[in-house]
Amino acid sequence: MNKQSSWCGWPAVLGSLLLALAGSGAQAQGGYPNKPITLIAPYSAGGDSDLAARNFAAAAQRALGVPVIVVNKPGASGVIGSAQAIAAPPDGYTLLLARPGSQSILPAIMPTRTKYKWDSFTMIGMLELNPYGCMTRSPSYKTFEELAAAMRARGPAMNFGTAGVLTTNDMGPRQLFRVLNLGGKAPMQVPYKGTSEATTALVAGQIDFACGSVGTFLQLIKAGSLRAVMVTTPQRLAVLPDTPTARELGYPEMERMTGWSAVYGPPNLPAEVVTKLGELMKSLAQDAAWVRTTELTGSIPFQRGPDDTREYARSQFQMYRALGESLNIIDKEN
């Protein structure tokens, strides 16, 4: 009886599958999209931008029925890839995985050297937030207090790795040096092509510490190669229950630092394309594979539509502008 009931249900299931496949085929043949989409990740493979881009691309391909191809365009702290995206035809077939460094920090602090403004893009939606923290090699500094004491004692002799100047990997330590009152005795920055290269250098002992989105470092932390000594989230992270928050350590100003990912398009993207992609962004919350992968990388799902994305991006731009002014690092040519 159970076997018969099970088989009786198959025609309905098969019919649903065929309808879904037919819908996907029709979608691919006419209307947007009807050919592969390129998603530019403006930093190197293996970092925050790349992980978020590939997770989104897989979900978008499932939903849209066309290939979504991630292309890494690192260089100039994200400017090269971002500039390529903004110069693309406004047809929805070239999109950008937006990040705070390339879309908020650089336009705020180096406005005359960046080839675009924070609001030059068509904003499609937010994807995720990336908890931020500072990491050391496990055999070296075992607590934030040990790291801070070393900075105060011999700051200029120490160094830290970043994915480039004026990225979150750079601005977080700048803020940290400010709250620690290090003045002109701060550690030296060693810029790399991307976070993955900086992480490799940290594991190898070529740099003393690095700060950035926790997800990039998470597997190495779990493996015991790296140690998280601080996170900037309001509460401790479930994946790092023994790592204290900045507020617990007495530095609540560090909570301003967080990573994020969004999807942008070139200027003047047609409304129907924005609507179609907006529907995709909303559907991510129901995509179990996307949610699971986002959480496995230590990130927090954070879907927002175009208007909310614009306001979030505006607040990030204003925050980094104010931080740049307090650190006296704003491009004076502006």
C-alpha positions in Angstrom: 0.0 0.0 0.0 2.8 2.4 0.9 4.7 1.5 -2.3 1.6 2.1 -4.4 0.9 5.4 -2.8 4.5 6.4 -3.4 4.4 5.5 -7.1 1.0 7.2 -7.5 2.6 10.5 -6.5 5.3 10.3 -9.2 3.2 11.8 -12.1 2.6 15.0 -10.1 6.2 15.3 -9.2 7.4 14.6 -12.7 4.9 17.1 -14.1 6.2 19.7 -11.7 9.8 19.0 -12.7 8.9 19.3 -16.4 7.1 22.5 -15.9 10.1 23.9 -14.0 12.5 22.8 -16.8 10.2 24.3 -19.4 10.1 27.5 -17.5 13.9 27.6 -17.3 14.2 26.9 -21.0 11.7 29.6 -21.9 13.5 32.1 -19.7 16.8 31.4 -21.4 15.3 31.7 -24.9 13.6 35.1 -24.6 13.7 38.1 -22.4 16.4 38.9 -19.8 18.6 36.9 -19.3 19.1 34.9 -22.5 22.9 34.5 -22.5 25.7 34.1 -19.9 26.2 36.8 -17.2 29.6 37.9 -16.1 30.1 38.8 -12.5 33.3 40.7 -11.8 35.0 40.1 -8.4 37.4 43.0 -8.0 39.9 41.2 -5.8 41.9 38.0 -6.2 40.6 34.4 -5.9 40.2 33.0 -2.5 39.3 36.2 -0.6 36.0 37.6 0.6 35.0 39.0 -2.8 35.7 35.8 -4.6 33.9 33.6 -2.0 30.8 35.8 -2.1 30.8 36.1 -5.9 31.0 32.3 -6.4 28.3 31.5 -3.9 26.0 34.2 -5.5 26.8 33.0 -9.0 25.8 29.4 -8.2 22.5 30.6 -6.8 21.9 33.0 -9.7 22.5 30.3 -12.2 20.0 28.0 -10.5 17.4 30.7 -10.5 18.0 32.4 -13.9 18.8 29.3 -16.0 21.8 30.8 -17.7 25.5 30.5 -16.8 26.8 33.1 -14.4 30.6 33.4 -14.7 32.8 34.9 -12.0 35.8 36.8 -13.4 38.5 38.0 -10.9 39.9 41.4 -11.8 42.2 42.3 -8.9 44.4 45.4 -8.8 44.5 48.9 -7.4 42.5 47.9 -4.3 39.5 46.9 -6.3 39.5 49.9 -8.7 40.4 48.0 -11.8 37.5 45.5 -11.6 35.1 48.2 -10.5 36.0 50.5 -13.3 35.6 47.7 -15.8 32.1 47.0 -14.5 31.0 50.6 -14.6 32.2 50.9 -18.2 30.3 47.8 -19.3 27.1 48.1 -21.5 24.1 48.7 -19.3 22.3 45.5 -20.3 22.6 43.4 -17.2 25.2 41.0 -18.6 28.1 42.4 -16.6 27.6 42.8 -12.9 29.9 43.7 -10.0 30.4 42.0 -6.6 30.6 45.2 -4.6 32.8 45.4 -1.5 33.4 48.2 1.1 37.0 48.8 0.0 36.3 49.4 -3.6 32.8 50.9 -3.3 33.0 53.0 -0.1 36.5 53.5 1.2 38.3 54.5 -2.0 35.6 56.9 -3.2 35.6 58.5 0.3 39.3 58.9 0.8 40.8 59.0 -2.7 38.0 60.6 -4.7 40.2 62.2 -7.4 42.1 58.9 -8.0 39.1 56.7 -8.1 37.4 56.4 -11.5 33.9 56.5 -10.0 31.9 57.8 -7.1 30.2 55.7 -4.4 26.8 56.2 -6.1 27.9 55.9 -9.8 26.6 52.3 -10.0 23.1 50.9 -10.3 22.6 49.3 -6.9 20.8 46.0 -7.2 20.9 44.6 -3.6 22.9 43.6 -0.5 24.0 40.0 -0.1 25.7 39.5 3.2 27.6 41.0 6.1 31.1 39.7 7.0 32.0 39.7 10.7 35.4 41.4 11.1 38.3 40.6 13.4 42.0 40.5 13.9 44.1 37.3 13.5 47.6 36.2 14.5 49.7 33.1 14.0 48.8 30.5 16.7 52.4 30.2 18.0 52.8 34.0 18.4 50.4 36.4 20.1 47.7 34.3 21.9 45.5 37.2 23.1 44.6 40.7 21.9 46.3 42.1 25.0 49.5 40.4 24.0 49.3 41.9 20.5 48.4 45.3 21.8 51.3 45.3 24.2 53.7 44.3 21.4 52.4 47.2 19.3 52.9 49.7 22.0 56.5 48.4 22.7 57.7 48.0 19.1 55.0 49.2 16.7 57.2 50.3 13.8 59.1 47.1 13.9 55.9 45.1 13.4 53.9 44.7 10.2 50.4 43.6 9.1 49.1 42.3 5.8 46.2 43.7 3.7 44.5 43.1 0.4 45.7 46.5 -0.7 45.8 50.1 0.6 42.4 51.5 1.7 40.6 48.2 2.0 38.9 47.1 5.1 42.1 45.1 5.9 43.9 48.5 6.0 41.2 50.7 7.6 40.5 48.4 10.5 44.1 48.5 11.7 44.2 52.2 11.1 41.2 52.6 13.4 42.8 50.2 15.9 46.1 52.2 16.0 44.0 55.3 16.6 42.1 53.8 19.6 45.3 52.4 21.0 46.9 55.9 20.7 49.9 54.6 18.9 50.4 57.9 17.0 53.4 57.7 14.7 54.6 54.4 16.1 52.2 52.1 14.3 53.1 48.8 12.6 53.9 48.9 8.9 51.4 47.8 6.2 52.4 45.1 3.7 49.9 45.2 0.8 49.2 42.1 -1.2 47.1 41.4 -4.3 44.3 40.0 -2.1 43.3 38.7 1.3 44.2 35.1 0.4 47.8 36.2 -0.3 47.9 38.1 3.0 46.6 35.1 4.8 49.3 32.9 3.3 51.9 35.4 4.4 50.5 35.3 8.0 50.6 31.5 8.2 54.2 31.6 7.0 55.2 34.1 9.6 56.0 36.8 7.1 53.7 39.3 8.8 52.7 39.7 12.5 48.9 40.0 12.1 46.0 40.8 9.8 42.6 42.1 10.2 39.6 41.4 8.0 36.5 39.5 7.4 36.6 36.4 9.7 35.3 34.0 7.0 38.5 34.3 4.9 40.5 33.0 7.9 38.0 30.6 9.4 39.2 27.3 8.1 42.8 28.1 9.1 41.6 29.2 12.6 39.7 25.9 13.0 42.8 24.0 11.8 44.9 25.7 14.5 47.2 27.6 12.1 45.7 31.0 13.0 44.1 32.5 16.0 41.4 35.2 16.2 42.2 37.6 19.0 39.2 40.0 18.5 36.0 40.3 16.6 34.1 43.6 16.1 30.6 42.1 16.3 28.3 43.2 19.2 28.2 39.6 20.5 30.7 36.8 20.3 30.4 34.7 17.2 29.0 31.2 17.5 31.8 29.8 15.3 34.4 31.5 17.6 32.9 31.4 21.1 36.3 31.9 22.8 37.2 35.1 20.9 36.3 38.3 22.8 34.5 41.2 21.1 36.1 44.6 20.8 33.6 46.0 23.3 34.6 43.4 25.8 38.2 44.4 25.3 37.3 48.1 25.9 37.4 49.3 22.3 33.8 49.7 21.2 34.9 52.1 18.4 36.1 49.0 16.5 32.5 47.9 16.0 32.3 50.4 13.1 34.4 47.9 11.0 32.6 45.2 9.1 32.7 43.7 5.7 29.8 43.3 3.3 29.0 42.2 -0.2 26.4 43.6 -2.6 25.6 43.3 -6.3 25.9 46.4 -8.5 25.5 47.0 -12.2 26.7 49.7 -14.6 24.9 53.1 -14.5 21.5 53.3 -16.2 20.6 49.7 -16.0 17.1 49.2 -17.4 14.3 49.0 -14.8 13.2 45.6 -16.0 16.7 44.2 -15.5 16.9 45.7 -12.0 13.5 44.2 -11.2 14.5 40.8 -12.5 17.7 40.8 -10.5 15.9 42.2 -7.5 13.5 39.2 -7.5 16.6 37.0 -7.6 18.1 38.7 -4.6 14.9 38.3 -2.6 14.8 34.6 -3.5 18.2 34.0 -1.9 16.7 33.7 1.6 14.8 30.6 0.4 17.9 29.1 -1.4 19.1 26.6 1.2 22.4 26.0 -0.5 23.2 29.7 -0.7 22.3 30.3 3.0 24.3 27.3 4.1 27.4 28.3 2.1 27.1 31.9 3.3 27.0 30.7 6.9 29.8 28.2 6.4 32.1 31.0 5.3 31.4 32.9 8.6 29.1 35.5 6.9 25.6 36.6 7.8 22.8 36.7 5.1 21.7 40.3 4.7 19.4 40.7 1.7 18.3 44.3 1.0 16.6 45.9 -2.1 18.0 48.7 -4.2 16.8 51.6 -2.0 18.0 50.1 1.2 21.3 49.1 -0.4 21.8 52.7 -1.5 21.2 54.0 2.0 23.6 51.4 3.5 26.3 52.3 0.9 25.7 56.0 1.7 26.2 55.4 5.4 29.4 53.4 4.7 30.8 56.2 2.5 30.0 58.8 5.1 31.6 56.7 7.9 34.8 56.2 6.0 34.9 59.8 5.0 34.7 60.9 8.6 37.3 58.3 9.6 39.6 59.5 6.9 39.3 63.0 8.1 40.0 62.0 11.6 43.1 60.2 10.5 44.1 63.1 8.1 44.4 60.8 5.1 41.8 62.3 2.7 43.2 62.9 -0.8 44.1 66.6 -0.5 43.7 67.2 -4.3 39.9 67.0 -3.8 
